[in-house]
Amino acid sequence: MSSDVAPTVSALAINVTIPDELRWTATRRGEEFTLSTLNVRLLPDGRLAAKAYGRPTGGGRGTYVSFPVPDRPDLVALVAAAAGRAGELWAAHRGLG
């Protein structure tokens, strides 16, 4: 790729495991889910967006469902720390392996 052509990046997203002590439950369609993963996206304006994902608390192979992330200081800090760490990892990449 020529150095005068900038690639267009359409999305930046990371997946973050929610530590056990920060996990919570939420209900959808009468079924309770334990939220264990965050998907964090960097929006074009530089802000972050996050969704939480989880599985049915009762077990089984239930669907993997997304939920909004509550506005809790501990979760806001987790998202910010994860985004910062992802930036460090991206900046230190060693190319295609």
All heavy atoms as an XYZ file, in Angstrom:
717
protein
N       0.851     -1.174      0.000
C       0.000      0.000      0.000
C       0.892      1.229      0.000
O       1.840      1.336      0.767
C      -0.911     -0.042      1.219
C      -1.758      1.201      1.374
S      -2.936      1.036      2.709
C      -4.397      0.761      1.749
N       0.586      2.161     -0.828
C       1.344      3.397     -0.934
C       1.222      4.207      0.357
O       0.171      4.250      0.986
C       0.805      4.212     -2.110
O       1.359      5.494     -2.115
N       2.293      4.886      0.747
C       2.286      5.661      1.991
C       1.377      6.878      1.915
O       1.038      7.455      2.942
C       3.706      6.086      2.348
O       4.212      6.942      1.342
N       0.965      7.295      0.722
C       0.075      8.451      0.606
C      -1.411      8.077      0.596
O      -2.266      8.940      0.494
C       0.412      9.276     -0.636
C       0.260      8.494     -1.924
O       0.395      7.258     -1.885
O       0.024      9.110     -2.963
N      -1.707      6.783      0.736
C      -3.084      6.318      0.777
C      -3.379      5.821      2.199
O      -2.778      4.861      2.661
C      -3.331      5.172     -0.229
C      -4.743      4.641     -0.105
C      -3.052      5.645     -1.639
N      -4.296      6.489      2.889
C      -4.667      6.079      4.243
C      -5.800      5.057      4.176
O      -6.789      5.282      3.484
C      -5.109      7.289      5.053
N      -5.658      3.933      4.869
C      -6.734      2.950      4.870
C      -7.958      3.485      5.627
O      -7.832      4.273      6.552
C      -6.136      1.752      5.603
C      -5.023      2.315      6.402
C      -4.531      3.525      5.689
N      -9.122      3.059      5.202
C     -10.360      3.419      5.886
C     -10.678      2.327      6.895
O     -10.887      1.176      6.521
C     -11.519      3.552      4.881
O     -11.181      4.571      3.944
C     -12.809      3.910      5.578
N     -10.702      2.686      8.158
C     -11.044      1.736      9.219
C     -12.504      1.969      9.574
O     -12.873      3.057     10.015
C     -10.140      1.941     10.460
C     -10.554      1.001     11.583
C      -8.677      1.738     10.083
N     -13.330      0.955      9.378
C     -14.770      1.131      9.590
C     -15.220      0.783     10.999
O     -16.289      1.196     11.417
C     -15.554      0.295      8.581
O     -15.241     -1.068      8.753
N     -14.412      0.018     11.735
C     -14.833     -0.351     13.085
C     -13.634     -0.780     13.909
O     -12.690     -1.364     13.395
C     -15.832     -1.491     13.032
N     -13.706     -0.446     15.172
C     -12.749     -0.949     16.158
C     -13.573     -1.482     17.316
O     -14.366     -0.752     17.911
C     -11.822      0.161     16.664
C     -10.794      0.679     15.685
C     -10.080      1.901     16.256
C      -9.772     -0.403     15.378
N     -13.411     -2.752     17.624
C     -14.182     -3.344     18.713
C     -13.316     -4.341     19.464
O     -12.431     -4.972     18.882
C     -15.423     -4.037     18.171
N     -13.578     -4.453     20.764
C     -12.871     -5.422     21.598
C     -13.886     -6.186     22.436
O     -14.976     -5.694     22.709
C     -11.836     -4.743     22.521
C     -12.498     -3.693     23.416
C     -10.712     -4.131     21.702
C     -11.587     -3.119     24.492
N     -13.526     -7.375     22.817
C     -14.330     -8.162     23.747
C     -13.580     -8.230     25.060
O     -12.366     -8.455     25.080
C     -14.576     -9.567     23.203
C     -15.467     -9.542     21.990
O     -16.422     -8.771     21.928
N     -15.165    -10.358     21.010
N     -14.307     -8.023     26.151
C     -13.717     -7.944     27.482
C     -14.466     -8.888     28.409
O     -15.706     -8.826     28.480
C     -13.823     -6.498     28.033
C     -13.210     -6.396     29.409
C     -13.188     -5.510     27.065
N     -13.744     -9.741     29.112
C     -14.360    -10.597     30.107
C     -14.671     -9.768     31.347
O     -13.805     -9.049     31.853
C     -13.427    -11.760     30.478
O     -13.165    -12.519     29.299
C     -14.037    -12.653     31.532
N     -15.888     -9.854     31.824
C     -16.281     -9.142     33.036
C     -15.810     -9.976     34.233
O     -16.181    -11.150     34.348
C     -17.809     -8.951     33.105
C     -18.315     -8.181     31.871
C     -18.204     -8.236     34.399
C     -19.823     -8.171     31.728
N     -14.976     -9.405     35.107
C     -14.536    -10.167     36.290
C     -15.746    -10.633     37.105
O     -16.784     -9.952     37.154
C     -13.703     -9.153     37.083
C     -13.297     -8.116     36.093
C     -14.413     -8.056     35.077
N     -15.609    -11.778     37.740
C     -16.717    -12.363     38.498
C     -17.361    -11.374     39.460
O     -18.592    -11.304     39.569
C     -16.249    -13.591     39.288
C     -15.963    -14.782     38.396
O     -16.441    -14.814     37.250
O     -15.246    -15.693     38.858
N     -16.556    -10.580     40.150
C     -17.093     -9.670     41.163
C     -17.871     -8.494     40.570
O     -18.570     -7.785     41.297
C     -15.983     -9.158     42.084
C     -14.933     -8.319     41.409
C     -13.774     -9.103     40.790
O     -13.877    -10.354     40.686
O     -12.782     -8.470     40.420
N     -17.778     -8.276     39.250
C     -18.510     -7.182     38.605
C     -19.711     -7.669     37.792
O     -20.481     -6.859     37.274
C     -17.578     -6.383     37.687
C     -16.387     -5.692     38.339
C     -15.607     -4.894     37.298
C     -16.821     -4.806     39.492
N     -19.875     -8.974     37.678
C     -20.983     -9.516     36.874
C     -22.321     -9.226     37.531
O     -22.420     -9.033     38.735
C     -20.801    -11.018     36.680
C     -19.605    -11.311     35.790
C     -19.395    -12.761     35.550
N     -18.182    -12.907     34.744
C     -17.729    -14.048     34.304
N     -18.377    -15.169     34.571
N     -16.625    -14.080     33.579
N     -23.353     -9.179     36.715
C     -24.703     -8.950     37.212
C     -25.660     -9.794     36.399
O     -25.269    -10.446     35.436
C     -25.063     -7.455     37.145
C     -25.247     -6.912     35.760
C     -26.434     -6.744     35.108
C     -24.230     -6.487     34.841
N     -26.216     -6.221     33.845
C     -24.873     -6.052     33.660
C     -22.841     -6.414     34.899
C     -24.177     -5.578     32.558
C     -22.149     -5.941     33.800
C     -22.812     -5.527     32.646
N     -26.908     -9.818     36.826
C     -27.935    -10.551     36.092
C     -28.967     -9.564     35.552
O     -29.145     -8.466     36.081
C     -28.641    -11.600     36.981
O     -29.261    -10.934     38.069
C     -27.662    -12.652     37.473
N     -29.619     -9.983     34.490
C     -30.691     -9.194     33.881
C     -31.686    -10.174     33.285
O     -31.351    -11.328     33.004
C     -30.134     -8.263     32.810
N     -32.900     -9.706     33.100
C     -33.967    -10.574     32.611
C     -34.450    -10.108     31.251
O     -34.621     -8.915     31.008
C     -35.145    -10.578     33.609
O     -34.661    -10.998     34.883
C     -36.243    -11.523     33.155
N     -34.657    -11.068     30.366
C     -35.224    -10.804     29.046
C     -36.238    -11.893     28.763
O     -35.920    -13.076     28.883
C     -34.104    -10.815     27.998
C     -34.550    -10.803     26.568
C     -34.519     -9.497     25.786
N     -33.664     -8.442     26.194
C     -32.470     -8.137     25.682
N     -31.952     -8.894     24.737
N     -31.807     -7.088     26.109
N     -37.451    -11.464     28.414
C     -38.543    -12.404     28.081
C     -38.737    -13.464     29.170
O     -38.902    -14.645     28.878
C     -38.296    -13.058     26.732
C     -38.325    -12.071     25.581
C     -38.169    -12.770     24.236
N     -37.835    -11.806     23.232
C     -36.647    -11.725     22.650
N     -35.683    -12.555     22.951
N     -36.408    -10.807     21.743
N     -38.636    -13.019     30.420
C     -38.877    -13.914     31.546
C     -37.729    -14.839     31.908
O     -37.852    -15.657     32.814
N     -36.604    -14.734     31.225
C     -35.450    -15.590     31.518
C     -34.307    -14.742     32.058
O     -33.990    -13.682     31.520
C     -35.000    -16.333     30.256
C     -33.917    -17.352     30.521
C     -33.690    -18.291     29.350
O     -34.021    -17.929     28.206
O     -33.161    -19.386     29.594
N     -33.676    -15.211     33.136
C     -32.566    -14.487     33.749
C     -31.241    -14.880     33.087
O     -30.991    -16.058     32.828
C     -32.498    -14.792     35.246
C     -31.418    -13.998     35.958
C     -31.358    -14.316     37.434
O     -30.907    -15.425     37.780
O     -31.763    -13.457     38.223
N     -30.415    -13.862     32.834
C     -29.111    -14.059     32.216
C     -28.026    -13.521     33.141
O     -28.224    -12.509     33.811
C     -29.022    -13.299     30.886
C     -29.880    -13.886     29.798
C     -31.243    -13.663     29.770
C     -29.308    -14.668     28.806
C     -32.036    -14.198     28.771
C     -30.094    -15.207     27.800
C     -31.464    -14.974     27.781
N     -26.887    -14.194     33.160
C     -25.708    -13.695     33.851
C     -24.806    -13.062     32.803
O     -24.433    -13.720     31.821
C     -24.955    -14.834     34.572
O     -25.830    -15.399     35.540
C     -23.697    -14.311     35.254
N     -24.477    -11.770     32.997
C     -23.681    -11.033     32.019
C     -22.197    -11.231     32.322
O     -21.737    -10.961     33.425
C     -24.054     -9.554     32.034
C     -25.461     -9.221     31.484
C     -25.650     -9.742     30.106
C     -26.565     -9.592     32.392
N     -21.454    -11.720     31.326
C     -20.059    -12.114     31.542
C     -19.072    -11.510     30.556
O     -17.869    -11.636     30.751
C     -19.950    -13.638     31.483
O     -20.427    -14.107     30.234
N     -19.564    -10.868     29.508
C     -18.681    -10.326     28.477
C     -19.178     -8.956     28.037
O     -20.382     -8.733     27.928
C     -18.660    -11.249     27.238
O     -18.303    -12.565     27.637
C     -17.658    -10.766     26.207
N     -18.238     -8.062     27.780
C     -18.554     -6.762     27.199
C     -18.014     -6.706     25.786
O     -16.923     -7.211     25.511
C     -17.893     -5.621     27.990
C     -18.320     -5.414     29.425
C     -17.458     -4.328     30.062
C     -19.779     -5.044     29.510
N     -18.770     -6.103     24.890
C     -18.270     -5.755     23.576
C     -18.188     -4.234     23.572
O     -19.197     -3.559     23.760
C     -19.198     -6.247     22.467
C     -18.705     -5.828     21.107
O     -19.070     -4.778     20.604
N     -17.847     -6.635     20.529
N     -16.974     -3.716     23.411
C     -16.743     -2.275     23.463
C     -16.329     -1.815     22.074
O     -15.426     -2.391     21.463
C     -15.635     -1.926     24.487
C     -15.407     -0.419     24.547
C     -15.984     -2.479     25.867
N     -17.015     -0.788     21.573
C     -16.712     -0.241     20.249
C     -16.236      1.195     20.381
O     -16.730      1.948     21.215
C     -17.958     -0.263     19.359
C     -18.416     -1.638     18.988
C     -19.700     -1.632     18.181
N     -20.820     -1.178     19.001
C     -21.561     -0.109     18.734
N     -21.335      0.623     17.657
N     -22.547      0.242     19.521
N     -15.279      1.560     19.550
C     -14.831      2.947     19.447
C     -15.634      3.597     18.327
O     -15.564      3.175     17.172
C     -13.337      3.014     19.141
C     -12.749      4.415     19.000
C     -12.879      5.203     20.302
C     -11.286      4.316     18.578
N     -16.427      4.595     18.694
C     -17.272      5.284     17.716
C     -16.447      6.292     16.920
O     -15.372      6.716     17.373
C     -18.419      5.979     18.440
C     -19.327      5.052     19.260
C     -20.350      5.866     20.042
C     -20.011      4.034     18.372
N     -16.914      6.678     15.742
C     -16.153      7.614     14.896
C     -15.799      8.932     15.594
O     -14.779      9.540     15.285
C     -17.085      7.862     13.704
C     -17.930      6.639     13.628
C     -18.123      6.202     15.060
N     -16.623      9.358     16.548
C     -16.339     10.623     17.238
C     -15.417     10.452     18.444
O     -15.167     11.394     19.181
C     -17.638     11.325     17.647
C     -18.422     10.556     18.699
O     -17.960      9.493     19.172
O     -19.524     11.018     19.059
N     -14.905      9.234     18.666
C     -13.961      8.984     19.757
C     -14.589      8.494     21.045
O     -13.882      8.084     21.960
N     -15.916      8.515     21.140
C     -16.575      7.988     22.337
C     -16.625      6.470     22.268
O     -16.458      5.872     21.205
C     -18.004      8.532     22.452
C     -18.074     10.013     22.741
C     -19.518     10.524     22.813
N     -20.240     10.245     21.571
C     -21.365      9.527     21.484
N     -21.931      9.044     22.566
N     -21.934      9.319     20.306
N     -16.868      5.850     23.425
C     -16.989      4.404     23.506
C     -18.453      4.010     23.653
O     -19.241      4.735     24.265
C     -16.219      3.872     24.706
C     -14.715      4.124     24.707
C     -14.110      3.697     26.043
C     -14.042      3.398     23.550
N     -18.809      2.869     23.094
C     -20.131      2.271     23.271
C     -19.909      0.835     23.735
O     -18.965      0.175     23.291
C     -20.915      2.293     21.972
N     -20.750      0.362     24.632
C     -20.565     -1.000     25.149
C     -21.907     -1.703     25.282
O     -22.931     -1.080     25.590
C     -19.859     -0.960     26.494
N     -21.884     -3.002     25.040
C     -23.014     -3.884     25.296
C     -22.494     -5.050     26.114
O     -21.344     -5.469     25.959
C     -23.621     -4.423     23.992
C     -24.397     -3.408     23.211
C     -25.097     -4.065     22.039
C     -25.918     -3.029     21.290
N     -26.669     -3.629     20.200
N     -23.353     -5.562     26.971
C     -23.010     -6.736     27.779
C     -23.693     -7.962     27.181
O     -24.806     -7.865     26.659
C     -23.462     -6.528     29.217
N     -23.024     -9.088     27.268
C     -23.566    -10.338     26.746
C     -23.502    -11.400     27.825
O     -22.606    -11.383     28.665
C     -22.770    -10.818     25.521
C     -23.013     -9.968     24.304
C     -22.313     -8.791     24.104
C     -23.973    -10.340     23.369
C     -22.548     -8.003     22.991
C     -24.215     -9.551     22.245
C     -23.497     -8.390     22.072
O     -23.745     -7.616     20.975
N     -24.445    -12.315     27.777
C     -24.451    -13.378     28.761
C     -25.288    -14.549     28.324
O     -25.893    -14.541     27.247
N     -25.313    -15.517     29.189
C     -26.056    -16.748     28.938
C     -27.086    -16.943     30.053
O     -26.964    -16.357     31.122
C     -25.105    -17.934     28.883
C     -24.148    -17.845     27.701
C     -23.614    -19.221     27.348
N     -22.674    -19.140     26.255
C     -22.986    -19.170     24.974
N     -24.234    -19.272     24.615
N     -22.060    -19.105     24.042
N     -28.060    -17.788     29.827
C     -29.069    -18.027     30.862
C     -28.431    -18.488     32.175
O     -27.537    -19.345     32.175
C     -29.945    -19.133     30.269
C     -29.768    -18.991     28.790
C     -28.347    -18.549     28.607
N     -28.883    -17.908     33.268
C     -28.349    -18.247     34.585
C     -28.604    -19.706     34.917
O     -27.778    -20.356     35.555
C     -28.981    -17.333     35.656
O     -28.702    -15.986     35.298
C     -28.429    -17.608     37.032
N     -29.719    -20.214     34.454
C     -30.084    -21.597     34.733
C     -29.276    -22.620     33.959
O     -29.431    -23.818     34.157
N     -28.396    -22.160     33.085
C     -27.578    -23.081     32.299
C     -28.228    -23.443     30.983
O     -29.201    -22.830     30.559
N     -27.657    -24.422     30.372
C     -28.156    -24.857     29.077
C     -27.491    -24.102     27.944
O     -26.615    -23.285     28.147
N     -27.938    -24.411     26.759
C     -27.342    -23.828     25.564
C     -28.152    -22.647     25.060
O     -28.241    -22.411     23.871
C     -27.235    -24.882     24.473
C     -26.203    -25.940     24.762
C     -25.966    -26.741     23.533
N     -25.916    -25.859     22.372
C     -24.964    -25.839     21.460
N     -23.988    -26.672     21.554
N     -25.008    -25.026     20.443
N     -28.720    -21.907     25.950
C     -29.542    -20.779     25.549
C     -28.782    -19.786     24.690
O     -27.563    -19.788     24.622
N     -29.507    -18.950     24.058
C     -28.945    -17.946     23.166
C     -28.045    -16.971     23.906
O     -28.191    -16.762     25.104
C     -30.087    -17.205     22.444
O     -29.537    -16.293     21.522
C     -30.965    -16.468     23.413
N     -27.114    -16.396     23.214
C     -26.201    -15.390     23.745
C     -26.847    -14.040     23.466
O     -26.985    -13.647     22.320
C     -24.849    -15.522     23.033
C     -23.684    -14.972     23.787
C     -23.360    -15.452     25.046
C     -22.883    -13.982     23.242
C     -22.260    -14.954     25.732
C     -21.792    -13.481     23.915
C     -21.486    -13.985     25.166
O     -20.399    -13.495     25.850
N     -27.309    -13.330     24.505
C     -28.146    -12.151     24.360
C     -27.423    -10.902     24.830
O     -26.693    -10.933     25.819
C     -29.453    -12.345     25.167
C     -30.337    -11.125     25.102
C     -30.207    -13.564     24.656
N     -27.642     -9.772     24.142
C     -27.008     -8.517     24.550
C     -27.929     -7.706     25.462
O     -29.143     -7.771     25.351
C     -26.621     -7.678     23.334
O     -27.775     -7.166     22.713
N     -27.289     -6.940     26.363
C     -27.985     -6.070     27.301
C     -27.223     -4.757     27.396
O     -26.006     -4.723     27.185
C     -28.033     -6.700     28.703
C     -28.944     -7.883     28.814
C     -28.500     -9.154     28.483
C     -30.249     -7.726     29.254
C     -29.344    -10.252     28.586
C     -31.098     -8.821     29.358
C     -30.645    -10.084     29.027
N     -27.905     -3.679     27.773
C     -27.186     -2.431     28.031
C     -26.287     -2.585     29.255
O     -26.578     -3.383     30.150
C     -28.296     -1.411     28.282
C     -29.556     -2.174     28.438
C     -29.339     -3.567     27.939
N     -25.214     -1.827     29.271
C     -24.301     -1.828     30.417
C     -24.798     -0.776     31.402
O     -24.964      0.389     31.025
C     -22.853     -1.520     29.971
C     -21.921     -1.454     31.160
C     -22.377     -2.574     28.978
N     -25.038     -1.174     32.665
C     -25.487     -0.187     33.655
C     -24.440      0.904     33.862
O     -23.237      0.666     33.716
C     -25.655     -1.009     34.937
C     -25.680     -2.435     34.511
C     -24.928     -2.507     33.216
N     -24.903      2.083     34.208
C     -24.012      3.214     34.454
C     -23.488      3.131     35.888
O     -23.888      3.898     36.756
C     -24.757      4.527     34.208
C     -23.830      5.726     34.285
O     -22.604      5.538     34.199
O     -24.334      6.855     34.433
N     -22.604      2.155     36.105
C     -21.981      1.952     37.419
C     -20.517      2.354     37.318
O     -19.845      2.022     36.328
C     -22.045      0.475     37.826
C     -23.416     -0.042     38.076
C     -23.469     -1.498     38.535
N     -22.216     -2.206     38.678
C     -22.092     -3.542     38.578
N     -23.159     -4.296     38.313
N     -20.930     -4.119     38.726
N     -19.990      3.046     38.321
C     -18.590      3.487     38.266
C     -17.596      2.344     38.026
O     -16.625      2.519     37.287
C     -18.364      4.142     39.628
C     -19.719      4.577     40.072
C     -20.677      3.547     39.518
N     -17.841      1.171     38.617
C     -16.910      0.058     38.435
C     -16.910     -0.455     37.001
O     -15.866     -0.814     36.445
C     -17.166     -1.068     39.434
C     -18.615     -1.563     39.457
O     -19.482     -1.029     38.734
O     -18.884     -2.509     40.229
N     -18.078     -0.452     36.351
C     -18.145     -0.898     34.956
C     -17.612      0.159     34.002
O     -16.950     -0.170     33.006
C     -19.584     -1.280     34.593
C     -20.132     -2.490     35.341
C     -21.605     -2.683     35.021
C     -19.336     -3.742     35.018
N     -17.876      1.430     34.290
C     -17.312      2.517     33.487
C     -15.784      2.449     33.535
O     -15.102      2.583     32.516
C     -17.829      3.887     33.977
C     -17.076      5.034     33.312
C     -19.325      4.005     33.708
N     -15.234      2.189     34.716
C     -13.778      2.072     34.869
C     -13.240      0.861     34.111
O     -12.167      0.934     33.492
C     -13.408      1.992     36.348
N     -13.963     -0.247     34.146
C     -13.540     -1.445     33.403
C     -13.495     -1.164     31.909
O     -12.519     -1.517     31.230
C     -14.489     -2.610     33.694
C     -14.235     -3.895     32.910
C     -12.869     -4.483     33.238
C     -15.349     -4.902     33.186
N     -14.523     -0.513     31.375
C     -14.561     -0.186     29.945
C     -13.397      0.729     29.582
O     -12.695      0.506     28.588
C     -15.914      0.452     29.560
C     -15.867      1.042     28.160
C     -17.034     -0.576     29.668
N     -13.153      1.760     30.387
C     -12.058      2.695     30.100
C     -10.707      1.994     30.162
O      -9.850      2.203     29.291
C     -12.102      3.862     31.078
N     -10.501      1.163     31.174
C      -9.231      0.444     31.300
C      -9.028     -0.522     30.137
O      -7.923     -0.643     29.592
C      -9.178     -0.307     32.634
N     -10.097     -1.209     29.735
C     -10.004     -2.151     28.619
C      -9.680     -1.425     27.318
O      -8.863     -1.893     26.514
C     -11.295     -2.945     28.486
N     -10.305     -0.268     27.093
C     -10.037      0.504     25.880
C      -8.584      0.976     25.865
O      -7.912      0.915     24.825
C     -10.985      1.690     25.781
N      -8.095      1.437     26.999
C      -6.699      1.866     27.079
C      -5.741      0.722     26.808
O      -4.758      0.873     26.078
N      -6.035     -0.444     27.406
C      -5.177     -1.614     27.198
C      -5.219     -2.062     25.736
O      -4.188     -2.406     25.153
C      -5.613     -2.754     28.112
C      -4.795     -3.998     27.982
C      -3.359     -3.796     28.413
N      -2.628     -5.040     28.262
C      -1.427     -5.144     27.716
N      -0.782     -4.056     27.321
N      -0.851     -6.302     27.599
N      -6.389     -2.038     25.126
C      -6.498     -2.410     23.710
C      -5.666     -1.471     22.850
O      -4.993     -1.908     21.908
C      -7.958     -2.390     23.265
N      -5.695     -0.176     23.165
C      -4.880      0.786     22.418
C      -3.398      0.464     22.517
O      -2.671      0.541     21.519
N      -2.955      0.088     23.712
C      -1.541     -0.297     23.886
C      -1.207     -1.523     23.045
O      -0.150     -1.568     22.399
C      -1.262     -0.621     25.358
C      -1.337      0.553     26.295
C      -1.313      0.125     27.758
O      -1.248     -1.088     28.045
O      -1.364      1.025     28.619
N      -2.091     -2.516     23.069
C      -1.833     -3.738     22.292
C      -1.822     -3.463     20.794
O      -0.962     -3.981     20.061
C      -2.887     -4.804     22.644
C      -2.814     -5.340     24.072
C      -4.038     -6.193     24.374
C      -1.536     -6.136     24.269
N      -2.774     -2.663     20.307
C      -2.804     -2.308     18.880
C      -1.528     -1.565     18.500
O      -0.933     -1.825     17.437
C      -4.027     -1.448     18.554
C      -5.279     -2.229     18.289
C      -6.367     -2.312     19.087
C      -5.576     -3.026     17.137
N      -7.316     -3.106     18.507
C      -6.863     -3.563     17.303
C      -4.877     -3.344     15.968
C      -7.469     -4.376     16.373
C      -5.464     -4.148     15.031
C      -6.754     -4.667     15.234
N      -1.117     -0.608     19.326
C       0.068      0.192     19.007
C       1.331     -0.663     18.954
O       2.277     -0.321     18.233
C       0.228      1.311     20.021
N       1.361     -1.757     19.689
C       2.557     -2.609     19.749
C       2.482     -3.816     18.810
O       3.321     -4.717     18.917
C       2.749     -3.081     21.197
N       1.513     -3.807     17.888
C       1.373     -4.981     17.007
C       2.684     -5.242     16.252
O       3.493     -4.347     16.030
C       0.200     -4.806     16.047
C       0.496     -3.935     14.870
N       1.155     -4.380     13.754
C       0.232     -2.621     14.665
C       1.279     -3.393     12.914
N       0.738     -2.303     13.440
N       2.876     -6.502     15.881
C       4.095     -6.923     15.169
C       3.799     -7.391     13.758
O       4.561     -8.160     13.161
C       4.783     -8.020     15.958
C       5.233     -7.520     17.341
C       5.955     -8.563     18.119
N       5.101     -9.755     18.234
C       5.392    -10.800     18.976
N       6.494    -10.814     19.695
N       4.581    -11.829     19.037
N       2.676     -6.946     13.221
C       2.343     -7.296     11.830
C       1.706     -8.661     11.725
O       1.497     -9.353     12.714
N       1.385     -9.029     10.508
C       0.770    -10.339     10.271
C       1.788    -11.433     10.555
O       2.948    -11.323     10.197
C       0.290    -10.450      8.820
C      -0.920     -9.577      8.456
C      -1.188     -9.693      6.970
C      -2.129    -10.007      9.258
N       1.319    -12.466     11.187
C       2.204    -13.540     11.607
C       2.190    -14.665     10.682
O       2.823    -15.596     10.631
